[in-house]
């Protein structure tokens, strides 16, 4: 009876963990956040006119581009009004067309080449998210200030803690039964 309960509990935990992953087969790269940008700086401009995915006209502000992972590039644009735009660029050169179509349905925009945007000459998907940034005048010029905290984890981390807790709980129950 105890073995059946343990098997059921472990099965339930594994089912919960597996259901937390996205439906598409390709895992998205870690783009990080413009609030705490990571990776190699590919380009950085304190001021100027810049192109943003989905915008017809050039926009004025600061713009930095980071190689956030082997397949991910993060563009951080901060205009004078402080309403920043983070564009995540996903190198999809090795992705199946079905996976690309799935991501397009999730709001990603397809580009046959990144070279028009100063990236590698491979296909990319791009998606914008908003973030708050602010420019403040200082003696040595404009400095960008972050208005919130950096990202500190994801759902996988949470599920690992849940699985660990459940494992300790089940182990404690088994040991208690055995010691009686």
BELTA-V156507 format. One record per backbone hydrogen bond with DSSP energy under -0.5 kcal/mol. CO is the residue of the C=O (numbers start at 1). NH is the residue of the N-H. Records with the same first field share a line. If there is no record, write none. Layout:
CO: NH  NH
This chain:
1: 5
2: 6
3: 7
4: 8
5: 9
6: 10
7: 11
8: 12
9: 13
10: 14
11: 15
12: 16
13: 17
14: 18
15: 19
17: 20
18: 21
29: 31
33: 36
34: 37
40: 42  67
43: 65
45: 63
48: 61
50: 59
52: 55
59: 50
60: 80
62: 78
63: 45
64: 76
65: 42  43
66: 68  74
67: 40
71: 91
72: 68  69
73: 89
74: 66  76
75: 77  87
76: 64
77: 85
78: 62
79: 82
82: 84  133
84: 131
85: 77  87
86: 88  129
87: 75  89
88: 90  127
89: 73  91
90: 92  125
92: 95
96: 100
97: 101
98: 102
99: 103
100: 104
101: 105
102: 106
103: 106  108
104: 107
109: 126
111: 124
114: 117  119
115: 118
120: 114  122
122: 114
123: 92
124: 111
125: 90
126: 109
127: 88
129: 86
131: 84  133
132: 147
134: 145
136: 143
138: 141
141: 138
143: 136
145: 134
154: 158
155: 159
156: 160
157: 161
158: 162
159: 163
160: 164
161: 165
162: 166
163: 167
164: 168
165: 169
166: 170
167: 171
168: 172
169: 173
170: 174
171: 175
172: 176
173: 177
174: 178
175: 179
176: 180
177: 180
